Amino acid sequence: MSRTDWVREIEARLAGGAKRDEPLARYTAYRIGGPARLLATPKDQEQLGWLVKFCRTEGIELFVLGRGSNVLVSDAGFAGVVVRMESSAGDIVIEEDQVVAGAGVELHALVERTCARGLAGLERLVGIPGSVGGAAVMNAGAFGAEFFDHLVALEIMTPYGETRLLGPDDVPHGYRTGFDPRSGIVLSASLRLVAGDPRELQAEISELLRKRWEKQPLEYPSCGSVFKRPPGDYAGRLIEACGLKGLQKGRAKVSEKHANFIINLGGATAEDVLWLMREIRRRVSEKFGILLEPEVRLVGFDRPVEELLAV
Ligand SMILES: Cc1cc2nc3c(=O)[nH]c(=O)nc-3n(C[C@H](O)[C@H](O)[C@H](O)COP(=O)(O)OP(=O)(O)OC[C@H]3O[C@@H](n4cnc5c(N)ncnc54)[C@H](O)[C@@H]3O)c2cc1C
């Protein structure tokens, strides 16, 4: 099927839920990224299932975007279909200590809602600007807590359009590693939380948000931490020790506030950020013999990550 044909077919089926050549910079925390050939927002699971099957049979590349807070999208964009989940998976249902949240729900909203209901367990994840789906994929975490700590089950859609329930033991997970999106799409997550005092939880949330603003350059677009923590150390400490704070390429810069953040000063390109990532890796490797592993996911590049970031 030609490119024009598959674009038309998806547009017809999603009736208003698809946009051609949509700049992805609008949907990423970095405010960086070229256009998606088609940006699809299925309105329910049936449409999503159809889309997944259609893309698989036609050999069209499909990428699921959450809140775009952990991706660096190439300047060329993405030649296939980018799927957004808000409409098809946007609910939070709370029954006693059990919470089911759709993949498109903002993690921040989930934390606020559960804490207000006197349910503890997610409060340390406050301020992580991702979705529930993205948190399940990244095993998002902060201040010693991780998304998988309270996970009971993930509902997923396989690449064949079937739904499945997976327990935490079915999903190999660890530090910043969770569900592998090559195995499907996260539809929702069920969590079991514990009783807590809403006022105490709210106070904790406020304090944690204050700490984030103090330590992180939240006034600029970024993807949060660019590199994972190497065993026994901190990427930020190593980068700072190499004297790289303030290093700039184009409109991208290694933050002076937190060396593991590369910020977009406005108008940065993906190539600018990549250049800084390579330079950081090279300098840290030369000085400490440690090869930093990226936490940010690279999307739409024509070469594998190892090649793009080779030092
Ligand atoms: C200012 C800032 C601070 C941050 N602080 C933290 C922090 O403290 N701790 C932390 O862990 N992270 C942090 N992050 C990174 C980021 O917010 C998390 O990794 C988050 O979990 C990503 O969620 P997302 O919805 O934005 O995912 P995206 O960035 O949209 O996608 C990330 C990956 O998840 C996949 N994905 C998303 N949704 C689905 C789905 N439904 N099904 C299948 N695959 C899916 C994507 O395909 C991609 O591979 C920070 C980012 C920023 C910008």
Ligand as a Chemical Component Dictionary entry (heavy atoms), coordinates in Angstrom:
data_LIG
# 
_chem_comp.id                   LIG 
_chem_comp.type                 NON-POLYMER 
_chem_comp.pdbx_formal_charge   0 
_chem_comp.three_letter_code    LIG 
# 
loop_
_chem_comp_atom.comp_id 
_chem_comp_atom.atom_id 
_chem_comp_atom.alt_atom_id 
_chem_comp_atom.type_symbol 
_chem_comp_atom.charge 
_chem_comp_atom.model_Cartn_x 
_chem_comp_atom.model_Cartn_y 
_chem_comp_atom.model_Cartn_z 
_chem_comp_atom.pdbx_ordinal 
LIG C1  C1  C 0 11.385 17.989 34.279 1  
LIG C2  C2  C 0 11.381 16.488 34.259 2  
LIG C3  C3  C 0 11.581 15.780 35.425 3  
LIG C4  C4  C 0 11.570 14.391 35.405 4  
LIG N1  N1  N 0 11.772 13.712 36.584 5  
LIG C5  C5  C 0 11.739 12.360 36.582 6  
LIG C6  C6  C 0 11.927 11.625 37.796 7  
LIG O1  O1  O 0 12.060 12.185 38.871 8  
LIG N2  N2  N 0 11.902 10.271 37.721 9  
LIG C7  C7  C 0 11.706 9.607  36.561 10 
LIG O2  O2  O 0 11.684 8.367  36.563 11 
LIG N3  N3  N 0 11.545 10.274 35.395 12 
LIG C8  C8  C 0 11.562 11.626 35.378 13 
LIG N4  N4  N 0 11.389 12.292 34.206 14 
LIG C9  C9  C 0 11.282 11.541 32.941 15 
LIG C10 C10 C 0 9.842  11.176 32.510 16 
LIG O3  O3  O 0 8.889  12.077 33.055 17 
LIG C11 C11 C 0 9.481  9.751  32.901 18 
LIG O4  O4  O 0 10.361 8.820  32.292 19 
LIG C12 C12 C 0 8.048  9.382  32.512 20 
LIG O5  O5  O 0 7.708  8.145  33.067 21 
LIG C13 C13 C 0 7.834  9.323  30.982 22 
LIG O6  O6  O 0 6.437  9.242  30.748 23 
LIG P1  P1  P 0 5.808  9.826  29.395 24 
LIG O7  O7  O 0 4.363  9.543  29.446 25 
LIG O8  O8  O 0 6.193  11.222 29.213 26 
LIG O9  O9  O 0 6.504  8.884  28.339 27 
LIG P2  P2  P 0 7.084  9.289  26.906 28 
LIG O10 O10 O 0 8.265  10.175 27.104 29 
LIG O11 O11 O 0 6.009  9.788  26.045 30 
LIG O12 O12 O 0 7.573  7.863  26.390 31 
LIG C14 C14 C 0 8.603  7.162  27.060 32 
LIG C15 C15 C 0 8.599  5.723  26.582 33 
LIG O13 O13 O 0 7.394  5.108  27.025 34 
LIG C16 C16 C 0 6.674  4.569  25.925 35 
LIG N5  N5  N 0 5.251  4.676  26.225 36 
LIG C17 C17 C 0 4.562  5.733  26.709 37 
LIG N6  N6  N 0 3.274  5.424  26.909 38 
LIG C18 C18 C 0 3.125  4.143  26.507 39 
LIG C19 C19 C 0 2.028  3.233  26.461 40 
LIG N7  N7  N 0 0.802  3.548  26.862 41 
LIG N8  N8  N 0 2.257  1.975  25.999 42 
LIG C20 C20 C 0 3.496  1.591  25.570 43 
LIG N9  N9  N 0 4.554  2.418  25.598 44 
LIG C21 C21 C 0 4.380  3.671  26.062 45 
LIG C22 C22 C 0 7.115  5.385  24.733 46 
LIG O14 O14 O 0 6.927  4.652  23.529 47 
LIG C23 C23 C 0 8.588  5.588  25.059 48 
LIG O15 O15 O 0 9.333  4.445  24.720 49 
LIG C24 C24 C 0 11.384 13.687 34.193 50 
LIG C25 C25 C 0 11.175 14.422 33.010 51 
LIG C26 C26 C 0 11.165 15.805 33.028 52 
LIG C27 C27 C 0 10.924 16.562 31.761 53 
# 
loop_
_chem_comp_bond.comp_id 
_chem_comp_bond.atom_id_1 
_chem_comp_bond.atom_id_2 
_chem_comp_bond.value_order 
_chem_comp_bond.pdbx_ordinal 
LIG C1  C2  SING 1  
LIG C2  C3  SING 2  
LIG C2  C26 DOUB 3  
LIG C3  C4  DOUB 4  
LIG C4  N1  SING 5  
LIG C4  C24 SING 6  
LIG N1  C5  DOUB 7  
LIG C5  C6  SING 8  
LIG C5  C8  SING 9  
LIG C6  O1  DOUB 10 
LIG C6  N2  SING 11 
LIG N2  C7  SING 12 
LIG C7  O2  DOUB 13 
LIG C7  N3  SING 14 
LIG N3  C8  DOUB 15 
LIG C8  N4  SING 16 
LIG N4  C9  SING 17 
LIG N4  C24 SING 18 
LIG C9  C10 SING 19 
LIG C10 O3  SING 20 
LIG C10 C11 SING 21 
LIG C11 O4  SING 22 
LIG C11 C12 SING 23 
LIG C12 O5  SING 24 
LIG C12 C13 SING 25 
LIG C13 O6  SING 26 
LIG O6  P1  SING 27 
LIG P1  O7  DOUB 28 
LIG P1  O8  SING 29 
LIG P1  O9  SING 30 
LIG O9  P2  SING 31 
LIG P2  O10 DOUB 32 
LIG P2  O11 SING 33 
LIG P2  O12 SING 34 
LIG O12 C14 SING 35 
LIG C14 C15 SING 36 
LIG C15 O13 SING 37 
LIG C15 C23 SING 38 
LIG O13 C16 SING 39 
LIG C16 N5  SING 40 
LIG C16 C22 SING 41 
LIG N5  C17 SING 42 
LIG N5  C21 SING 43 
LIG C17 N6  DOUB 44 
LIG N6  C18 SING 45 
LIG C18 C19 SING 46 
LIG C18 C21 DOUB 47 
LIG C19 N7  SING 48 
LIG C19 N8  DOUB 49 
LIG N8  C20 SING 50 
LIG C20 N9  DOUB 51 
LIG N9  C21 SING 52 
LIG C22 O14 SING 53 
LIG C22 C23 SING 54 
LIG C23 O15 SING 55 
LIG C24 C25 DOUB 56 
LIG C25 C26 SING 57 
LIG C26 C27 SING 58 
# 
